[in-house]
Amino acid sequence: MKKNFVEELRWRGMLQDIMPGTEEQLMKEMTTAYVGIDPTADSLHIGHLCGIMMLRHLQACGHKPIALLGGATGMIGDPSGKSAERNLLTEETLRHNVQCIREQLEHFLDFNSDAPNAAELVNNYDWMKDYTFINFTRDIGKLITVNYMMAKDSVKKRFNGEFSQGMSFTEFTYQLLQGYDFVYLNEHKNCLMQMGGSDQWGNITTGIELMRKMNGKTAFALTCPLITKADGGKFGKTESGNIWLSRKYTSPYKFFQFWMNVSDDDAKRYIKIFTSLSREEIEALIAEHDAAPHLRVLQKRLAKEVTCMVHSEEDYNAAVEASNILFGNATADALRALDEATFLDVFNGVETYEIPMEELKAGIGPLDLLAEKTHIFPSKGEARKMIQANGFSLNKEKLTDPATPLTDAHLLNGKYLLFQKGKKNYYLVIAK
């Protein structure tokens, strides 16, 4: 007996809609299922993670996952959940995005084994690029009525929204293109099931209807709920924007910190959705967390699992080390080992000052720097007093002599001085 994929999603809180007969089909035999991803950027963000984890759990339950990258549909834009038309992407941009996303998906899915359920990556541009408009409208367009398409929530919301600009014909045809993907994958890959977020249910059922009309076949589907925060806010959004899987846009440190900072209620939900930990292990972690919430056991384990999965164990260890620099008793050596991007992420938001590089090269007295060139201290007297009381640090080492000049030899990454007053007050001086 195969592991029950539907039950796996159910206890993890990852099941919203399910087509009748889907669970029975999955328990009967190895089944091929796909999730579509529009390659609108050259990186996925954590909003994509739920769909990717569905594919990961599917493969772990013995079924075959297909990740479909929408090279063709990405040129049009899915209206689901959008209030305005998307910018259309060029073929060159899409090709670049597809390659980058494939590399990210390999962190989650086994594409390379000899197993019958090895994952596959497909791009719908491959079968749409030579499909002429006349043939598509003759073959596909005649099978689905406009009334049927207008009844979809994704379409109705765009027409009836308070600030509606309507919808172009281009976007209106999106559900037919996505529906045809399902038909094509069924014919060429024996794909019987489509999965996605609950906002995709309308597009998914269009594909099932198309398959029934074109081939007389029964197809299956299920969706996961859209992930939100416990306070109702949008999951994965921060003040600085999306949390990306690419280190080019979100450093492993910031990625790690996102998961470390989720609320207790969110951590209890997210550890089920975004990790492959077993039910027993998660229940034990929740019990341990509830016994001592201040230790943040759940957040620490969640951050470890997801950071290792998306990046690497090495990146996770570096993120922990970087966190200790800010919140713990890290050494000067640990501080010097940080790359510039992580260093700036760690000390993002601290009070910052700039001084000319020439002044540091010539050497500048600590009291002049701290009380005149910057306003870290209101007076030289206060600065001297704290230095002599052993309460002030430069680059995580005690500054003990108020008379020894500071020079460019003290700079971190060739341009930064990090001062610390007491335990929590940091100041960054940038030499330019």
C-alpha positions as a Markdown table, in Angstrom:
| # | Residue | x | y | z |
|---|---|---|---|---|
| 1 | Met | 0.0 | 0.0 | 0.0 |
| 2 | Lys | 1.4 | 3.4 | -1.0 |
| 3 | Lys | 1.6 | 6.2 | 1.5 |
| 4 | Asn | -1.7 | 8.1 | 1.3 |
| 5 | Phe | -0.7 | 11.4 | -0.4 |
| 6 | Val | -4.1 | 13.1 | 0.2 |
| 7 | Glu | -4.0 | 12.2 | 3.9 |
| 8 | Glu | -0.4 | 13.5 | 4.0 |
| 9 | Leu | -1.6 | 16.9 | 2.7 |
| 10 | Arg | -4.7 | 16.8 | 4.9 |
| 11 | Trp | -2.8 | 16.6 | 8.3 |
| 12 | Arg | -0.3 | 19.2 | 7.1 |
| 13 | Gly | -3.1 | 21.7 | 6.4 |
| 14 | Met | -2.3 | 21.7 | 2.7 |
| 15 | Leu | -5.7 | 20.5 | 1.2 |
| 16 | Gln | -8.4 | 22.8 | 0.1 |
| 17 | Asp | -10.3 | 21.5 | -3.0 |
| 18 | Ile | -10.3 | 18.0 | -4.3 |
| 19 | Met | -12.0 | 16.4 | -7.3 |
| 20 | Pro | -14.1 | 13.3 | -6.4 |
| 21 | Gly | -12.2 | 10.1 | -7.0 |
| 22 | Thr | -8.7 | 11.7 | -6.6 |
| 23 | Glu | -7.8 | 9.9 | -3.4 |
| 24 | Glu | -8.9 | 6.6 | -4.8 |
| 25 | Gln | -6.9 | 7.1 | -8.0 |
| 26 | Leu | -3.7 | 7.9 | -6.0 |
| 27 | Met | -4.2 | 4.8 | -3.8 |
| 28 | Lys | -4.7 | 2.6 | -6.8 |
| 29 | Glu | -1.5 | 3.2 | -8.7 |
| 30 | Met | 1.5 | 5.5 | -9.3 |
| 31 | Thr | 0.0 | 8.6 | -10.7 |
| 32 | Thr | 1.6 | 11.5 | -12.6 |
| 33 | Ala | 0.6 | 15.0 | -11.4 |
| 34 | Tyr | 1.8 | 18.5 | -12.2 |
| 35 | Val | 2.0 | 22.0 | -10.8 |
| 36 | Gly | 2.3 | 25.0 | -13.1 |
| 37 | Ile | 4.7 | 27.8 | -12.4 |
| 38 | Asp | 4.8 | 31.0 | -14.4 |
| 39 | Pro | 8.5 | 32.1 | -14.9 |
| 40 | Thr | 7.8 | 35.8 | -14.4 |
| 41 | Ala | 11.2 | 36.3 | -12.6 |
| 42 | Asp | 14.5 | 34.4 | -12.6 |
| 43 | Ser | 13.9 | 33.2 | -9.1 |
| 44 | Leu | 11.0 | 31.6 | -7.2 |
| 45 | His | 9.9 | 33.2 | -3.9 |
| 46 | Ile | 8.4 | 31.6 | -0.8 |
| 47 | Gly | 4.9 | 32.2 | -2.2 |
| 48 | His | 5.8 | 29.3 | -4.6 |
| 49 | Leu | 6.9 | 27.0 | -1.9 |
| 50 | Cys | 3.5 | 25.4 | -1.0 |
| 51 | Gly | 3.1 | 24.2 | -4.6 |
| 52 | Ile | 6.7 | 22.9 | -4.7 |
| 53 | Met | 6.2 | 21.1 | -1.4 |
| 54 | Met | 3.1 | 19.5 | -2.8 |
| 55 | Leu | 5.3 | 18.0 | -5.6 |
| 56 | Arg | 7.9 | 17.0 | -3.1 |
| 57 | His | 5.4 | 15.2 | -0.9 |
| 58 | Leu | 3.8 | 13.6 | -4.0 |
| 59 | Gln | 7.2 | 12.1 | -5.0 |
| 60 | Ala | 7.9 | 11.0 | -1.4 |
| 61 | Cys | 4.5 | 9.1 | -1.6 |
| 62 | Gly | 5.6 | 7.2 | -4.7 |
| 63 | His | 4.0 | 9.3 | -7.4 |
| 64 | Lys | 5.6 | 11.1 | -10.3 |
| 65 | Pro | 5.8 | 14.9 | -10.2 |
| 66 | Ile | 6.0 | 17.2 | -13.2 |
| 67 | Ala | 6.9 | 20.9 | -12.8 |
| 68 | Leu | 5.5 | 22.8 | -15.7 |
| 69 | Leu | 7.1 | 26.1 | -16.4 |
| 70 | Gly | 4.8 | 28.4 | -18.3 |
| 71 | Gly | 7.1 | 29.8 | -21.0 |
| 72 | Ala | 4.0 | 30.3 | -23.2 |
| 73 | Thr | 1.5 | 31.3 | -20.6 |
| 74 | Gly | 4.1 | 33.5 | -18.9 |
| 75 | Met | 4.0 | 35.6 | -22.0 |
| 76 | Ile | 0.4 | 36.3 | -21.4 |
| 77 | Gly | -0.1 | 36.5 | -17.6 |
| 78 | Asp | -2.6 | 34.7 | -15.4 |
| 79 | Pro | -5.4 | 37.0 | -14.3 |
| 80 | Ser | -6.1 | 34.9 | -11.2 |
| 81 | Gly | -5.7 | 37.1 | -8.1 |
| 82 | Lys | -4.5 | 40.1 | -10.2 |
| 83 | Ser | -6.2 | 43.4 | -10.5 |
| 84 | Ala | -4.2 | 44.6 | -13.5 |
| 85 | Glu | -2.6 | 43.3 | -16.6 |
| 86 | Arg | 0.9 | 41.9 | -16.3 |
| 87 | Asn | 3.8 | 43.1 | -18.3 |
| 88 | Leu | 4.6 | 40.7 | -21.1 |
| 89 | Leu | 8.0 | 39.1 | -21.1 |
| 90 | Thr | 10.4 | 38.6 | -24.1 |
| 91 | Glu | 11.4 | 35.1 | -25.2 |
| 92 | Glu | 15.0 | 35.7 | -24.2 |
| 93 | Thr | 14.0 | 36.8 | -20.7 |
| 94 | Leu | 11.7 | 33.8 | -20.3 |
| 95 | Arg | 14.5 | 31.4 | -21.4 |
| 96 | His | 16.8 | 32.8 | -18.7 |
| 97 | Asn | 14.1 | 32.6 | -16.1 |
| 98 | Val | 13.3 | 29.0 | -16.9 |
| 99 | Gln | 16.9 | 27.9 | -16.6 |
| 100 | Cys | 17.3 | 29.7 | -13.2 |
| 101 | Ile | 14.1 | 28.1 | -11.8 |
| 102 | Arg | 15.1 | 24.7 | -12.9 |
| 103 | Glu | 18.2 | 24.9 | -10.8 |
| 104 | Gln | 16.2 | 26.0 | -7.8 |
| 105 | Leu | 13.7 | 23.1 | -8.2 |
| 106 | Glu | 16.5 | 20.6 | -8.1 |
| 107 | His | 16.9 | 21.4 | -4.4 |
| 108 | Phe | 13.4 | 20.0 | -3.8 |
| 109 | Leu | 12.8 | 17.2 | -6.4 |
| 110 | Asp | 14.7 | 14.2 | -7.7 |
| 111 | Phe | 15.0 | 14.8 | -11.4 |
| 112 | Asn | 18.0 | 12.5 | -12.0 |
| 113 | Ser | 17.3 | 9.1 | -10.6 |
| 114 | Asp | 16.4 | 5.9 | -12.5 |
| 115 | Ala | 13.2 | 5.5 | -10.5 |
| 116 | Pro | 9.9 | 5.4 | -12.4 |
| 117 | Asn | 8.7 | 8.4 | -10.4 |
| 118 | Ala | 11.7 | 10.6 | -11.1 |
| 119 | Ala | 10.5 | 14.3 | -11.5 |
| 120 | Glu | 10.3 | 15.9 | -14.9 |
| 121 | Leu | 10.5 | 19.6 | -15.9 |
| 122 | Val | 8.6 | 20.7 | -19.0 |
| 123 | Asn | 8.0 | 24.1 | -20.6 |
| 124 | Asn | 4.7 | 24.7 | -22.3 |
| 125 | Tyr | 6.4 | 27.0 | -24.8 |
| 126 | Asp | 7.7 | 23.8 | -26.4 |
| 127 | Trp | 4.3 | 22.7 | -27.6 |
| 128 | Met | 2.6 | 26.1 | -28.0 |
| 129 | Lys | 5.3 | 27.9 | -30.1 |
| 130 | Asp | 4.2 | 26.3 | -33.3 |
| 131 | Tyr | 0.5 | 26.0 | -32.6 |
| 132 | Thr | -1.2 | 28.6 | -34.9 |
| 133 | Phe | -4.0 | 30.8 | -33.7 |
| 134 | Ile | -6.4 | 29.4 | -36.3 |
| 135 | Asn | -5.7 | 25.8 | -35.3 |
| 136 | Phe | -5.9 | 26.6 | -31.6 |
| 137 | Thr | -9.3 | 28.4 | -31.9 |
| 138 | Arg | -10.6 | 25.5 | -34.1 |
| 139 | Asp | -9.4 | 22.7 | -31.9 |
| 140 | Ile | -9.8 | 24.2 | -28.4 |
| 141 | Gly | -11.8 | 27.5 | -28.6 |
| 142 | Lys | -14.9 | 25.8 | -29.9 |
| 143 | Leu | -15.1 | 23.3 | -27.0 |
| 144 | Ile | -15.5 | 25.9 | -24.2 |
| 145 | Thr | -18.3 | 28.4 | -24.2 |
| 146 | Val | -17.7 | 32.1 | -23.2 |
| 147 | Asn | -20.5 | 31.6 | -20.6 |
| 148 | Tyr | -18.4 | 28.9 | -19.0 |
| 149 | Met | -15.3 | 31.1 | -19.0 |
| 150 | Met | -17.1 | 34.2 | -17.7 |
| 151 | Ala | -18.4 | 32.2 | -14.7 |
| 152 | Lys | -14.9 | 31.7 | -13.3 |
| 153 | Asp | -14.1 | 33.7 | -10.2 |
| 154 | Ser | -10.8 | 34.9 | -11.6 |
| 155 | Val | -12.6 | 36.5 | -14.6 |
| 156 | Lys | -15.6 | 37.8 | -12.6 |
| 157 | Lys | -13.5 | 39.6 | -10.1 |
| 158 | Arg | -11.6 | 41.4 | -12.8 |
| 159 | Phe | -14.8 | 42.6 | -14.5 |
| 160 | Asn | -16.7 | 43.4 | -11.3 |
| 161 | Gly | -13.9 | 44.9 | -9.2 |
| 162 | Glu | -14.3 | 48.4 | -7.8 |
| 163 | Phe | -11.3 | 49.7 | -9.9 |
| 164 | Ser | -11.8 | 47.2 | -12.7 |
| 165 | Gln | -10.0 | 48.1 | -16.0 |
| 166 | Gly | -11.6 | 45.1 | -17.6 |
| 167 | Met | -9.6 | 42.3 | -19.1 |
| 168 | Ser | -7.8 | 42.0 | -22.5 |
| 169 | Phe | -8.6 | 39.1 | -24.8 |
| 170 | Thr | -5.0 | 37.9 | -24.2 |
| 171 | Glu | -5.6 | 37.3 | -20.5 |
| 172 | Phe | -9.1 | 36.0 | -21.1 |
| 173 | Thr | -7.7 | 33.1 | -23.2 |
| 174 | Tyr | -5.3 | 32.2 | -20.3 |
| 175 | Gln | -7.6 | 29.5 | -18.9 |
| 176 | Leu | -7.8 | 27.8 | -22.3 |
| 177 | Leu | -4.0 | 27.7 | -22.6 |
| 178 | Gln | -3.6 | 26.3 | -19.1 |
| 179 | Gly | -6.4 | 23.8 | -19.8 |
| 180 | Tyr | -4.7 | 22.7 | -23.0 |
| 181 | Asp | -1.5 | 22.1 | -21.0 |
| 182 | Phe | -3.3 | 19.5 | -19.0 |
| 183 | Val | -4.6 | 17.8 | -22.2 |
| 184 | Tyr | -1.1 | 17.8 | -23.7 |
| 185 | Leu | 0.5 | 16.3 | -20.6 |
| 186 | Asn | -2.1 | 13.7 | -20.4 |
| 187 | Glu | -1.6 | 12.6 | -24.0 |
| 188 | His | 2.3 | 12.8 | -23.9 |
| 189 | Lys | 3.1 | 12.0 | -20.2 |
| 190 | Asn | 0.0 | 10.1 | -19.0 |
| 191 | Cys | -0.5 | 12.9 | -16.5 |
| 192 | Leu | -3.9 | 12.4 | -14.7 |
| 193 | Met | -3.8 | 15.1 | -12.1 |
| 194 | Gln | -3.2 | 18.9 | -11.7 |
| 195 | Met | -2.4 | 20.6 | -8.4 |
| 196 | Gly | -2.0 | 24.3 | -7.5 |
| 197 | Gly | -3.2 | 27.0 | -5.1 |
| 198 | Ser | -6.9 | 27.4 | -4.4 |
| 199 | Asp | -6.9 | 30.5 | -6.7 |
| 200 | Gln | -6.2 | 28.1 | -9.6 |
| 201 | Trp | -9.3 | 26.0 | -9.2 |
| 202 | Gly | -11.1 | 27.7 | -12.0 |
| 203 | Asn | -8.2 | 27.2 | -14.5 |
| 204 | Ile | -7.7 | 23.6 | -13.3 |
| 205 | Thr | -11.3 | 22.6 | -13.8 |
| 206 | Thr | -11.3 | 24.2 | -17.3 |
| 207 | Gly | -8.5 | 21.7 | -18.1 |
| 208 | Ile | -10.6 | 18.8 | -16.8 |
| 209 | Glu | -13.5 | 19.9 | -18.9 |
| 210 | Leu | -11.3 | 20.2 | -22.0 |
| 211 | Met | -9.9 | 16.7 | -21.4 |
| 212 | Arg | -13.4 | 15.2 | -21.0 |
| 213 | Lys | -14.6 | 16.9 | -24.3 |
| 214 | Met | -11.5 | 16.1 | -26.3 |
| 215 | Asn | -10.6 | 12.6 | -25.2 |
| 216 | Gly | -13.5 | 11.5 | -23.0 |
| 217 | Lys | -11.1 | 11.0 | -20.1 |
| 218 | Thr | -11.6 | 11.5 | -16.4 |
| 219 | Ala | -8.9 | 13.6 | -14.8 |
| 220 | Phe | -8.2 | 14.6 | -11.2 |
| 221 | Ala | -7.2 | 17.7 | -9.2 |
| 222 | Leu | -6.6 | 19.1 | -5.8 |
| 223 | Thr | -5.5 | 22.5 | -4.5 |
| 224 | Cys | -3.8 | 23.8 | -1.3 |
| 225 | Pro | -5.2 | 26.9 | 0.6 |
| 226 | Leu | -3.5 | 30.2 | 0.0 |
| 227 | Ile | -1.0 | 30.6 | 2.8 |
| 228 | Thr | -1.6 | 33.6 | 5.1 |
| 229 | Lys | -0.1 | 34.9 | 8.4 |
| 230 | Ala | -2.1 | 34.4 | 11.6 |
| 231 | Asp | -2.9 | 38.1 | 11.7 |
| 232 | Gly | -4.3 | 38.0 | 8.2 |
| 233 | Gly | -1.4 | 39.6 | 6.5 |
| 234 | Lys | 0.1 | 38.4 | 3.2 |
| 235 | Phe | 2.6 | 35.5 | 3.7 |
| 236 | Gly | 6.1 | 36.0 | 2.4 |
| 237 | Lys | 5.9 | 39.8 | 2.1 |
| 238 | Thr | 8.2 | 42.0 | 4.2 |
| 239 | Glu | 8.8 | 45.8 | 4.2 |
| 240 | Ser | 11.6 | 45.2 | 1.6 |
| 241 | Gly | 9.4 | 43.0 | -0.6 |
| 242 | Asn | 9.3 | 39.3 | -1.4 |
| 243 | Ile | 11.4 | 36.7 | 0.3 |
| 244 | Trp | 13.2 | 35.1 | -2.7 |
| 245 | Leu | 14.8 | 31.7 | -3.0 |
| 246 | Ser | 17.8 | 33.2 | -4.9 |
| 247 | Arg | 20.6 | 34.6 | -2.7 |
| 248 | Lys | 20.9 | 37.3 | -5.4 |
| 249 | Tyr | 17.7 | 38.9 | -4.1 |
| 250 | Thr | 17.4 | 37.5 | -0.5 |
| 251 | Ser | 20.6 | 36.5 | 1.3 |
| 252 | Pro | 20.6 | 33.2 | 3.2 |
| 253 | Tyr | 20.8 | 35.2 | 6.4 |
| 254 | Lys | 17.7 | 37.3 | 5.7 |
| 255 | Phe | 16.0 | 34.1 | 4.5 |
| 256 | Phe | 16.8 | 32.4 | 7.8 |
| 257 | Gln | 15.7 | 35.4 | 9.8 |
| 258 | Phe | 12.3 | 35.5 | 8.1 |
| 259 | Trp | 11.5 | 32.0 | 9.4 |
| 260 | Met | 13.1 | 32.7 | 12.8 |
| 261 | Asn | 10.8 | 35.8 | 13.2 |
| 262 | Val | 7.4 | 34.1 | 12.5 |
| 263 | Ser | 4.8 | 34.0 | 15.3 |
| 264 | Asp | 4.2 | 30.9 | 17.4 |
| 265 | Asp | 0.9 | 30.3 | 15.7 |
| 266 | Asp | 2.4 | 30.6 | 12.2 |
| 267 | Ala | 5.4 | 28.4 | 13.2 |
| 268 | Lys | 3.0 | 25.6 | 14.1 |
| 269 | Arg | 1.3 | 25.8 | 10.7 |
| 270 | Tyr | 4.4 | 26.5 | 8.6 |
| 271 | Ile | 6.5 | 23.6 | 10.0 |
| 272 | Lys | 3.9 | 21.2 | 8.6 |
| 273 | Ile | 3.7 | 22.9 | 5.2 |
| 274 | Phe | 7.3 | 23.8 | 4.5 |
| 275 | Thr | 9.2 | 20.8 | 5.9 |
| 276 | Ser | 9.3 | 17.1 | 5.3 |
| 277 | Leu | 9.4 | 16.3 | 9.0 |
| 278 | Ser | 7.1 | 13.4 | 10.1 |
| 279 | Arg | 3.8 | 14.0 | 11.9 |
| 280 | Glu | 5.3 | 12.4 | 15.1 |
| 281 | Glu | 8.4 | 14.6 | 15.0 |
| 282 | Ile | 6.3 | 17.8 | 14.4 |
| 283 | Glu | 3.9 | 17.0 | 17.2 |
| 284 | Ala | 6.8 | 16.4 | 19.6 |
| 285 | Leu | 8.3 | 19.7 | 18.6 |
| 286 | Ile | 5.0 | 21.6 | 19.2 |
| 287 | Ala | 4.7 | 20.0 | 22.6 |
| 288 | Glu | 8.3 | 21.0 | 23.4 |
| 289 | His | 7.6 | 24.5 | 22.2 |
| 290 | Asp | 4.4 | 24.9 | 24.2 |
| 291 | Ala | 6.3 | 23.8 | 27.4 |
| 292 | Ala | 8.8 | 26.6 | 26.9 |
| 293 | Pro | 7.7 | 29.1 | 24.2 |
| 294 | His | 10.5 | 31.6 | 25.1 |
| 295 | Leu | 13.1 | 29.1 | 23.7 |
| 296 | Arg | 11.5 | 29.3 | 20.2 |
| 297 | Val | 12.2 | 25.6 | 19.5 |
| 298 | Leu | 9.7 | 25.6 | 16.6 |
| 299 | Gln | 11.1 | 28.7 | 14.9 |
| 300 | Lys | 14.6 | 27.4 | 15.2 |
| 301 | Arg | 13.8 | 24.0 | 13.7 |
| 302 | Leu | 11.6 | 25.6 | 11.0 |
| 303 | Ala | 14.4 | 28.0 | 10.0 |
| 304 | Lys | 17.0 | 25.2 | 9.9 |
| 305 | Glu | 14.9 | 22.8 | 7.8 |
| 306 | Val | 13.9 | 25.4 | 5.2 |
| 307 | Thr | 17.2 | 27.2 | 5.0 |
| 308 | Cys | 19.1 | 23.8 | 4.5 |
| 309 | Met | 16.6 | 22.7 | 1.9 |
| 310 | Val | 16.6 | 26.0 | -0.2 |
| 311 | His | 20.3 | 26.9 | 0.3 |
| 312 | Ser | 22.6 | 24.5 | 2.2 |
| 313 | Glu | 23.6 | 23.4 | 5.6 |
| 314 | Glu | 26.7 | 25.5 | 5.3 |
| 315 | Asp | 24.5 | 28.6 | 4.6 |
| 316 | Tyr | 22.4 | 27.7 | 7.6 |
| 317 | Asn | 25.4 | 27.5 | 9.9 |
| 318 | Ala | 26.7 | 30.8 | 8.6 |
| 319 | Ala | 23.3 | 32.4 | 9.2 |
| 320 | Val | 23.3 | 31.1 | 12.8 |
| 321 | Glu | 26.8 | 32.4 | 13.3 |
| 322 | Ala | 25.7 | 35.8 | 11.9 |
| 323 | Ser | 22.7 | 35.9 | 14.2 |
| 324 | Asn | 25.0 | 35.2 | 17.2 |
| 325 | Ile | 27.0 | 38.2 | 16.2 |
| 326 | Leu | 24.0 | 40.4 | 16.7 |
| 327 | Phe | 22.3 | 38.7 | 19.6 |
| 328 | Gly | 25.0 | 36.6 | 21.3 |
| 329 | Asn | 28.6 | 36.8 | 22.3 |
| 330 | Ala | 30.3 | 36.2 | 19.0 |
| 331 | Thr | 34.0 | 36.8 | 18.4 |
| 332 | Ala | 35.8 | 39.4 | 16.4 |
| 333 | Asp | 37.0 | 36.7 | 14.1 |
| 334 | Ala | 33.4 | 35.7 | 13.4 |
| 335 | Leu | 32.5 | 39.2 | 12.5 |
| 336 | Arg | 35.5 | 39.5 | 10.1 |
| 337 | Ala | 34.5 | 36.3 | 8.4 |
| 338 | Leu | 31.1 | 37.7 | 7.3 |
| 339 | Asp | 30.9 | 38.7 | 3.6 |
| 340 | Glu | 29.8 | 42.2 | 2.9 |
| 341 | Ala | 26.2 | 41.4 | 1.9 |
| 342 | Thr | 25.5 | 39.4 | 5.1 |
| 343 | Phe | 27.3 | 42.0 | 7.2 |
| 344 | Leu | 24.9 | 44.7 | 5.9 |
| 345 | Asp | 21.9 | 42.4 | 6.4 |
| 346 | Val | 22.9 | 41.7 | 10.0 |
| 347 | Phe | 23.3 | 45.4 | 10.8 |
| 348 | Asn | 20.5 | 46.7 | 8.6 |
| 349 | Gly | 18.7 | 49.5 | 10.4 |
| 350 | Val | 21.4 | 50.4 | 12.9 |
| 351 | Glu | 22.4 | 54.1 | 13.2 |
| 352 | Thr | 24.9 | 54.9 | 10.4 |
| 353 | Tyr | 27.5 | 57.6 | 9.8 |
| 354 | Glu | 29.9 | 58.4 | 7.0 |
| 355 | Ile | 33.5 | 59.8 | 7.2 |
| 356 | Pro | 36.0 | 60.4 | 4.4 |
| 357 | Met | 38.4 | 57.5 | 3.9 |
| 358 | Glu | 41.4 | 60.0 | 3.8 |
| 359 | Glu | 40.8 | 60.8 | 7.5 |
| 360 | Leu | 41.0 | 57.2 | 8.5 |
| 361 | Lys | 44.1 | 56.6 | 6.4 |
| 362 | Ala | 45.8 | 59.5 | 8.2 |
| 363 | Gly | 44.6 | 58.2 | 11.6 |
| 364 | Ile | 41.8 | 59.7 | 13.7 |
| 365 | Gly | 41.5 | 59.8 | 17.5 |
| 366 | Pro | 38.6 | 57.8 | 18.9 |
| 367 | Leu | 37.1 | 60.7 | 20.8 |
| 368 | Asp | 37.2 | 63.0 | 17.8 |
| 369 | Leu | 35.4 | 60.3 | 15.7 |
| 370 | Leu | 32.8 | 59.4 | 18.4 |
| 371 | Ala | 31.8 | 62.9 | 19.5 |
| 372 | Glu | 32.7 | 65.3 | 16.6 |
| 373 | Lys | 32.8 | 63.4 | 13.3 |
| 374 | Thr | 29.7 | 61.3 | 14.4 |
| 375 | His | 27.2 | 61.8 | 17.2 |
| 376 | Ile | 27.6 | 58.4 | 18.9 |
| 377 | Phe | 28.4 | 60.3 | 22.1 |
| 378 | Pro | 27.2 | 63.8 | 22.9 |
| 379 | Ser | 30.7 | 64.8 | 24.2 |
| 380 | Lys | 34.3 | 63.6 | 24.3 |
| 381 | Gly | 34.0 | 63.3 | 28.1 |
| 382 | Glu | 31.2 | 60.8 | 27.9 |
| 383 | Ala | 33.0 | 58.8 | 25.3 |
| 384 | Arg | 36.2 | 58.7 | 27.4 |
| 385 | Lys | 34.3 | 57.7 | 30.5 |
| 386 | Met | 32.6 | 54.7 | 28.7 |
| 387 | Ile | 35.8 | 53.5 | 27.0 |
| 388 | Gln | 37.7 | 53.7 | 30.4 |
| 389 | Ala | 34.8 | 51.8 | 32.0 |
| 390 | Asn | 35.3 | 48.9 | 29.5 |
| 391 | Gly | 31.8 | 49.4 | 28.1 |
| 392 | Phe | 32.5 | 50.2 | 24.5 |
| 393 | Ser | 33.6 | 47.9 | 21.6 |
| 394 | Leu | 35.1 | 48.3 | 18.1 |
| 395 | Asn | 34.5 | 45.4 | 15.8 |
| 396 | Lys | 33.5 | 43.1 | 18.7 |
| 397 | Glu | 36.7 | 43.9 | 20.6 |
| 398 | Lys | 36.9 | 46.2 | 23.7 |
| 399 | Leu | 38.2 | 49.6 | 22.9 |
| 400 | Thr | 40.3 | 50.4 | 25.9 |
| 401 | Asp | 42.5 | 53.3 | 25.0 |
| 402 | Pro | 40.8 | 56.6 | 24.1 |
| 403 | Ala | 44.1 | 58.0 | 22.7 |
| 404 | Thr | 45.1 | 55.3 | 20.2 |
| 405 | Pro | 44.2 | 56.5 | 16.6 |
| 406 | Leu | 41.8 | 54.5 | 14.5 |
| 407 | Thr | 43.0 | 53.8 | 10.9 |
| 408 | Asp | 42.0 | 52.1 | 7.7 |
| 409 | Ala | 43.6 | 48.9 | 9.2 |
| 410 | His | 40.6 | 48.7 | 11.5 |
| 411 | Leu | 38.1 | 48.5 | 8.6 |
| 412 | Leu | 35.8 | 45.5 | 8.0 |
| 413 | Asn | 35.4 | 44.6 | 4.3 |
| 414 | Gly | 37.6 | 47.6 | 3.6 |
| 415 | Lys | 35.0 | 50.2 | 4.5 |
| 416 | Tyr | 33.2 | 49.6 | 7.8 |
| 417 | Leu | 33.8 | 50.3 | 11.5 |
| 418 | Leu | 31.3 | 48.7 | 13.9 |
| 419 | Phe | 30.9 | 50.3 | 17.3 |
| 420 | Gln | 28.9 | 48.8 | 20.2 |
| 421 | Lys | 27.7 | 50.6 | 23.3 |
| 422 | Gly | 26.6 | 48.3 | 26.0 |
| 423 | Lys | 24.9 | 45.0 | 24.9 |
| 424 | Lys | 22.4 | 46.2 | 22.3 |
| 425 | Asn | 23.4 | 49.6 | 20.8 |
| 426 | Tyr | 25.3 | 49.3 | 17.5 |
| 427 | Tyr | 26.6 | 52.1 | 15.3 |
| 428 | Leu | 28.0 | 51.7 | 11.8 |
| 429 | Val | 30.6 | 54.1 | 10.4 |
| 430 | Ile | 31.3 | 53.9 | 6.7 |
| 431 | Ala | 34.5 | 55.2 | 5.2 |
| 432 | Lys | 34.0 | 56.7 | 1.8 |
